[in-house]
Amino acid sequence: MQASRREALFTAAVWVGACVYTCTFAYFFAYRQAPQPELILGMPSWVFWGILAPWAACLALTIWAALRGLRDEELGEEDTGA
């Protein structure tokens, strides 16, 4: 039970952090974009740094958590329910 609560809090914290970062970055850099935005890999720089980079960071955190942080735990005895 403790592990699932810890994992849920970690997931919620990462999601809230990514959402706040993405919305804040887009607000300040997308709406005040120059007429000719700087391009990175064919997309505006604010899309790369405001959307793609946080997604990549969340993917890396998910892989790390799946490989290192998540553990199997015993659930206890199964109730046969006669």
Order of alpha helices (4+ residues) and beta strands (2+ residues): alpha-beta-beta-alpha
